Each structure stands twice: as structure tokens, then as C-alpha cells.
Amino acid sequence: MRGRRRVAALAAIAVAASLTACAPALPETVVPGSAVTVGWSGELTSMNAAAAPTPGNLDIAETIRADFGDLVDGEFIPDEGFGTVTIISDDPFTVRYDLAEPAWSDGIPLDAADLLLGWAAASGLLVAPEEGEDDEPKMDDAESDAEPTAEPDAETETGDAEVDAGPKLPKIDEFARSIDVTFPQPVWNWQRFVSVPVPAHVVAARALGVDDAMEAKQAVITAVRDEDASALASLAKVWHEGFALPEKGELPADLLISSGPFLVDEIGGDEGAQSVTLVPNSAYRGLVTPKVAKIELTPPADDAAFAVSDQLNVVQTAPTRGNRAPIRELERKDFTVAASHDGTMWALLLDPSGIFTERQTRTAFIHAIPANEMAQRGAGEWASAFTGTTSMVSSPGSRAYDIVNEDSGFAESLATARDEPALEREAAGVAPGTRVCVLFDRGSEFAAGAFAGLRDAAYEAGWTAVDCGSDDFTGALAAGKWDAVIARVPIPQTPEQIAAQWGSGGAASITGDADAERDALIVDYAQTADVYEARDILAKVEATIVRAAVALPIAVNPRVTIADRDVSGISPRTGATASLTYDVAQWEAVPD
């Protein structure tokens, strides 16, 4: 039997009565009776996506939390309806986070207390209880997990960017609803360092027992200012655990308070498959207000493409050979079908040891394998959805990609053979028929097809590509008994992700290629606040990968979004995070 849980009615009435004299009317943009049903396989477990950043929590957070802006393809897209972020001093590097006039759905304004709480979490003051060595976090010990700031240790081989001391206590302007944060050095993500994942007055009420909203906000400010270890520990516990949704019973009204365009109205469940109902937030003051009266996020059918129109209005799915025909039929009936990448890319990666110890050998092999041939064979009828790429650290369509593509040297070094592939192989001293063990995931249509394209091209150049495909791709990859691998890897969005994939000793490194210059550039990138300088540095990082000749980018991996004729305004975001629920305020639907 399907269970439905609503906001605790009595609690909601009490909160509304105590905090606001009357609820504001819904935005005039909302069309009564309009609704959108979306195929969604996520699960909402916490209203604090910063503490529990699961895909489902991030999906919902995109609809119920306003913010200074979003990161899309590595570029910051500001939301000035929420506020502005401005560098007010270069030395010391100081940033002002200034709210416009956003309000929580219970009528309480967002202010400096909310910003300070977000800063405290980002700076490491709100350590999860089980993670802290003691219960007394101190300001000077605060560290930001997001900021690699020190030069790599010359005595280590990792080259990982270390974390320096976090920023000191911000200057707070309670009247202007802003805080000024001074950092030890410039940081790449200064525009997003401070956010407001949860309401400060709710955290303080639960952690410190302060019921009055404005007094609760002041209690948060006092706890952070005074470095009150006991209060900070209580705030930390609520931050990490207090916004988890109960498995049974009514949903506490204070957990469902929203600053975004929508509110969670109802949660349903059926054998582990969850559905979430969203309704417009009447207190939302963003630049674009909601247009639909209800959004239903519901588990999709086994084959989501067949459920559009009959059961669902919008769905996202992975393109496969099996769904190309039905999706094409929907296109012919004027359904909207849009492809965007899912934050991952396909690449051919080489092990710089064994037969590929020499760079000349690696280059000769890469020149023998056209990336577009692998993409065409892998994608089949979906070839147009797989956008080609020449970068391992940026995504096609982004502004950074254009600079990286222009400056990395890929076109001159890896995309263009100096001679016929067979002659280049001979010049590298590689005997005809040399065997190359190529690992790929047998369960992936794209990988299997890409290998077929690689095998045929390699044969023409005098190489023998051996089928080392595996049903246990992860295990085979870790075993390392391969010379080359066709892999789907995340497109890095942060300095930490770049370091993990391409830093010396990086935890997610597949090739194991180490480069001290690259390590230093990644650290520089993390400490660069100017977006144009950052793009130039990113291009230099890419250039070191190109010079190493250990990677051949093939194509970004797509997802397909389908919307029926009665729905418009769907603009899925590229990348791995909240791709479908991004910009839901723009959605429109014809009412029943």
C-alpha cells in the first residue's frame, strides 16, 4: 500500500500563526490547475543537501533553496534575485556576500545569521560529531574542505593540494544582511564559498532551544563570534543530523521551510520507490517565480521513454539502441527531445608503462585511432547526441573549453599525425602486429562499439588490439592487467577533482601519470579568483596531459530529456548535479 506523508498540519498552523499574520498569495505567474509529472528515481533523505549531498537531496535542494548562483560547466551563473557576491579587497582577499531581500517560506527574512552559519559549515567549524577529534572546534583550526591552498610538499610524491587555515571570523553587517569574508589567499570558488543550505533560526531552535526566530538567529551569531564550543557542537549535530527526514510519521514543518521557488508538500513511498510533490513557495522573491501549480516527482517506468504522455510529462533517460526508435517517434509527434551531457566523458587512456613506456609509442598509437571513429561506432544511431571533445578537464560548450581547446596543443600534437600511422609506428620502433590489451566494459554498448572501431583502425596501422573486455570493469581496471582502457570518467569541475584524476598519486588517477608542473598548476588554479586567468591556467593543465600522450578524449556521455507537448520551459543543466530540476521556476504547463 502506498504511504503518503504531509507536513504536520498542527505544527504548520502554529508556525504560520506565530511568524506571519497572513500568508502571501501565490505568485501571479502560477497557472491554477497546471501540473507537471516527472519521472524521477531519486530519494529525498535530508533537507540539508550540504550535509547529505546525495543525488536525490541535491535534486530537491535545487527547487527549495535559493542561492547566490550555480556552477554550470565550470562557470558561475549568478542569481542576483538572491544577492550579490563581490570582491571588495584583493589584499587581503576579501569577499562580500550581500543578500537582496530573500525570505524563508515561514516569513522570516534571510540575513547575516544565515550567511554566517553557512560560512561556519564551509570553514569546518561544524564538524560532524563522529568525525571530530574533540567537541571543541576552534576558529584557528577551521579548514575548508574545498580549498587546496598550499604548495605541494616537495618531500612527497602526491602533489596533492593541501588545505591551509580557513578564513577568520567574517565582518557581519546585520542591518545590511551581508558578511565580509577574508581568505588567507584568493580562492577559485569565492562566489560559491558561502551558501545558505538551511535556516539559521531552525538550527538554533533545535540545537539551542531558542524558539523566537530572531533571538535564535542572534544565538547563532553569538556562538560563532564567541567560539562557544558547546553551542557550536550542538549546532554541528543539528546541521549534520537534524534535517534528516523521519522514516515514519508526520514530516516536521520546520524542516520543510524553503527559500526556493517551491515547497515540499508531500512525500510518498512504495517499496523503496519514493515520490515527492512540490508546490509553489508564496514567499519566494526571486527574479523568476513559479508558473506551474504542482510538480510531481514520481518513479519512472522500467522504460521511461514509453511512459511519456501516458504517465509522465517529463523524463530523462540514457540513449540506447533499444529506445532510439520510440524516442524518434515522439520527436515526429512534436515532443521535445534534448540531449545534454551527464558530467562524464569517454576517453581512451594508456598505461605509461610496458609497451607504452615511451611517449613516442603512445603518440603513434593515439594517432592510429581516430576518436570520431570510436564515437561513431560506439554511439550508433545516437551519434549526434555524443558531442566530441578534445579536453580531459573541461566540457564542450563551456567558455573554458574554447580557451583550453585553443591553447592546449591537442590539435597540433595528438589530433594530427606527422606521417602515415603505420610509418609512425615503425618510426617509434614498434614491430608490426604488436599486441595491445584493451580493457572496456562489456556491459556498455558504447564501450563495446568503440572498441570495435579502435580494433579496426589499429589493425590498419599494424597494431593488434586484443579484446580484454570485462563484465567486472571496475575490478579489471583495478587489477591493472591492461595496456589501454576505454573508460567513462567524470569531467572534473573543481581543483580537487582535477587533482584526484590528474595529480601525482591522485586517488582517481587511471593512468598514474605524474607531473610536478601539473601539480603546481592545479594549486595555482585553486588559488586563482579571476575567471579569465583561471581559464588560461586550466589550458596549461590540459597541455601537460597532452604532452604526456596518455589520453585521447572521445566524446561526452549524453542523457536525453523528453517533454510532452503540454510542457515547456524545460532546460536541463549539463553535468551530474540536479540536471532536471535546475531552473524549475521556468517550467510551464497547460492546465488539465
C-alpha positions, 0 to 999 in steps of 0.5 A: 500500500502506498504511504503518503506523508504531509507536513504536520498540519498542527505544527504548520498552523502554529508556525504560520500563526506565530511568524506571519499574520497572513500568508502571501498569495501565490505568485501571479505567474502560477497557472491554477490547475497546471501540473507537471509529472516527472519521472524521477528515481531519486530519494529525498533523505535530508533537507540539508543537501550540504550535509547529505549531498546525495543525488536525490537531496541535491535534486530537491535542494535545487527547487527549495533553496535559493542561492547566490548562483550555480556552477554550470560547466565550470562557470558561475551563473549568478542569481542576483534575485538572491544577492550579490557576491563581490570582491571588495579587497584583493589584499587581503582577499576579501569577499562580500556576500550581500543578500537582496531581500530573500525570505524563508517560506515561514516569513522570516527574512534571510540575513547575516545569521544565515550567511554566517552559519553557512560560512561556519559549515564551509570553514569546518567549524561544524564538524560532524560529531563522529568525525571530530577529534574533540567537541571543541572546534576552534576558529584557528583550526577551521579548514575548508574542505574545498580549498587546496591552498598550499604548495605541494610538499616537495618531500612527497610524491602526491602533489596533492593540494593541501588545505591551509587555515580557513578564513577568520571570523567574517565582518557581519553587517546585520542591518545590511544582511551581508558578511565580509569574508577574508581568505588567507589567499584568493580562492577559485570558488569565492562566489560559491564559498558561502551558501545558505543550505538551511535556516539559521533560526531552525538550527538554533531552535533545535540545537539551542532551544531558542524558539523566537526566530530572531533571538535564535538567529542572534544565538547563532551569531553569538556562538560563532563570534564567541567560539562557544564550543558547546553551542557550536557542537550542538549546532554541528549535530543539528546541521549534520543530523537534524534535517534528516527526514523521519522514516515514519510519521508526520514530516516536521514543518520546520524542516520543510521551510524553503527559500526556493521557488517551491515547497515540499508538500508531500512525500510518498513511498512504495517499496523503496520507490519514493515520490515527492510533490512540490508546490509553489513557495508564496514567499519566494522573491526571486527574479523568476517565480513559479508558473506551474501549480504542482510538480510531481516527482514520481518513479519512472517506468522500467522504460521511461521513454514509453511512459511519456504522455501516458504517465509522465510529462517529463523524463530523462533517460540514457540513449540506447539502441533499444529506445532510439526508435520510440524516442524518434517517434515522439520527436515526429509527434512534436515532443521535445527531445534534448540531449545534454551531457551527464558530467562524464566523458569517454576517453581512451587512456594508456598505461605509461608503462610496458609497451607504452613506456615511451611517449613516442609509442603512445603518440603513434598509437593515439594517432592510429585511432581516430576518436570520431571513429570510436564515437561513431561506432560506439554511439550508433544511431545516437551519434549526434547526441555524443558531442566530441571533445578534445579536453580531459578537464573541461566540457564542450560548450563551456567558455573554458573549453574554447580557451583550453581547446585553443591553447592546449596543443591537442590539435597540433600534437595528438589530433594530427599525425606527422606521417602515415600511422603505420610509418609512425609506428615503425618510426617509434620502433614498434614491430608490426602486429604488436599486441595491445590489451584493451580493457572496456566494459562489456556491459556498455554498448558504447564501450563495446562499439568503440572498441570495435572501431579502435580494433579496426583502425589499429589493425590498419596501422599494424597494431593488434588490439586484443579484446580484454573486455570485462563484465567486472570493469571496475575490478579489471581496471583495478587489477591493472592487467591492461595496456589501454582502457576505454573508460567513462570518467567524470569531467572534473569541475573543481581543483580537487577533482582535477587533482584526484584524476590528474595529480601525482598519486591522485586517488582517481588517477587511471593512468598514474601519470605524474607531473610536478608542473601539473601539480603546481598548476592545479594549486595555482588554479585553486588559488586563482579568483579571476575567471579569465586567468583561471581559464588560461591556467586550466589550458596549461593543465590540459597541455601537460596531459597532452604532452604526456600522450596518455589520453585521447578524449572521445566524446561526452556521455549524453542523457536525453530529456523528453517533454510532452507537448503540454510542457515547456520551459524545460532546460536541463543543466549539463553535468551530474548535479540536479540536471532536471530540476535546475531552473524549475521556476521556468517550467510551464504547463497547460492546465488539465 
